[in-house]
């Protein structure tokens, strides 16, 4: 009953102060809305269960070596791990590709497909919806070619046909029988739309494949087996393999990571930092509201004193003020949920597509519960200090002060502390935002090793049924296609590569200088291999350092074998020696002899793994040494590159009407995609930092305005005694700028510690970057100066005669 009365009284009081109520509710709505929007993303990506049964028992197996801590596995190593380990109920190897799917009455289309070892759906805990999964019998040479479709593909391309099981589709030009449809929501790994079994032939099981690490391995822990025990198990098997196969496995280890950690990667710390940043914004908003309530409590001191004089206890006064804070928080939370929906739309529009779980982001009951809890917490946070401050007053003293001067001071120390706190929090956000902004600018200005403007790219994969592996038909097709593309109006150059820069497709292998002794096991030179056609380097305008580029005369025949290396390869493998003219051999063979030949040129380093990554040794091999079926074609155009997409499709169709194009995009879009994640975190963090700065400035301005209004008589006396207006303004500004300086010093210290947590999010910028800290200091000083100057101007409007009449 008492609470209901307090609630009605709170509503009347807030209706009586519409300006205060509107400012308070909007401030809270921004804080709660932003926190709810970010929480919905964190919840979907980091907290919600994965779409797999008992997902906490799923792990990823890495084979780290000297080149990478997160190395993939070779197929023979996977088979040995599967056979020798005792910690897992199942283990699968997968590799995803863009695959061409054709079916009766429909045009072929490029889809994301996965080659997988048997029992994928059982191991991952995702039983199929229709039919069956893939079994060991499907992986045997000569077995019927089968395929499992995703639920989305079944619904979209086949209309959810109930008789889909047993139908024949064409994948890469060969017939396959549909044996299953995955359950809804399962698209592992990497948004797969279909799954086909690996064939356990010599290419997969043979000893020659042990040096080729291209498979991602996942496993399910047996019930009762701990992660640490399983790690010891795989490490022991890796040690034994290194002894048995020193040429390929020396230095190759084994490690396990929980599946969610493997999927989320470096997104987890970034999202948690983002959640912390938006939490700081809410704390600053709460500090502002506490200041508003403290100022409001001063104006209501007479009312509260009368109530206490008439018998109201301090506890009742605290409860009444907390109920008012609760009503404000409730209204702010309700409006905040509307803001959260809008902010979430903006976040999802800005967010990079490679964040796993982003498609599950939604405002649901969990987010609503979070918003309610946040509203309750903020009510206590910003309402408790003013309520306790108001309840401590002496009614008799307060009534005498109110009767004598029509107002009182009070709460000054608390307001000063709040100013220091919100200034310090704003500094932390500004430093974080400044570091990310400077890092992103460095990434944007970094040289990727090629010129992306005006370049169109698309992927092709020739079906083996029509284009036998490494056969002359493959060579005729790509040579004919490039000739046609170069003849198109507006095309300046054209070429092709296996593994486009920044696409995430790289092949690493050993490199040997034939004039030097063979390296000891584990000390091999490791480089990335890129198969390219003549014209590729010219199309991307790669920088030629020395020598020449690959041309039509370079091939697989003796006397014509040639390669081009990168600057990093020259620096790392031939320090102080000119590598031009050296004969090298690589540990890759597509059936036409090992890749290699005489080094004829050195080109600039190209960002293949990421613009922020250190350069890796690279070797460019002529296409004629490999004749690989899967290539990415690039062409440099005059003007808008995408306008040629339709003509390119026609040229491909003229050579083979059954070939769909995959990933048709410009290189500018590819570079933009590589920058999408740092751009997202930079934009969101700097937006929060700007909001925090504005809130801190408004809070400072409001406190000074309130202080000036309650010191009118004091200023009148000072002016009557000869004080100048400018001196009084300086007096006011000095007092509060001193508080700002305290907050600045504390904030810079906090920021130095917090920024170290952001080390993995920044590029080319140190956690203690002096220019960022100096810039934040100057910016905050200027904002504080303006925020304090405007309310201090009220001193100039004080009339000493009127002020003295208040006595």
Secondary structure, 3 states (H helix, E strand, C coil): CHHHHHHHHHHHHHHHCHHHHHHHHHHHHHHHHHHHHHHHHHHHHHHCCCCCCCHHHEEEEECCCCCCCCCCEEHHHHHHHHHHCCCEEEEEEEEEEEEEEEECCEEEEEEEEEEECCCHHHHCCCCCCEECCCCHHHHCCCCCCEEEECHHHHHHHHCCCCCCCCCEEEECCEEEEEEEECCCCCCCCCCCCEEEECCCCHHHHCHHHHHCEEEEEEEEECCCCCHHHHHHHHHHHHHHHHHHCHHHHCCCCCEEEEHHHHHHCCHHHHHHHHHHHHHHHHHHHHHHHHHHHHHHHHHCHHHHHHHHHCCCCHHHHHHHHHHHHHHHHHHHHHHHHHHHHHHHHHHHHHCCCCCCCHHHCCCCHHHHHHHHHHHHHHHHHHHHHHHHHHHCCCHHHHHHHHHHHCCCCCCHHHHHHHHHHHHHHHHHHHHHHHHHHHHHHHHHHCCCCCCCCCEEEEEEECCCCCCCCCCHHHHHHHHHHHHHHHCCCCEEEEEEEECCCCCCCCCEEEEEECCCCCCCCCCCEEEEEEEECCCHHHHHCCCEEEECCCCCCCCCCCCCCEEEEEHHHHHHHCCCCCCCCCEEEEEEECCCCEEEEEEEEEECCCCCCCCCCCCCCEEEEEHHHCCCCEEEEEEEECCCHHHHHHHHHHHHHHHCCCCCCEEEEEHHHHHHHHCHHHHHHHHHHHHHHHHHHHHHHHHHHHHHHHHHHCCHHHHHHHHHCCCCHHHHHHHHHHHHHHHHHHHHHHHHHHHHHHHHHHHHHCCCCCCCCHHHHHHHHHHHHHHHHHHHHHHHHHHHHCCHHHHHHCC
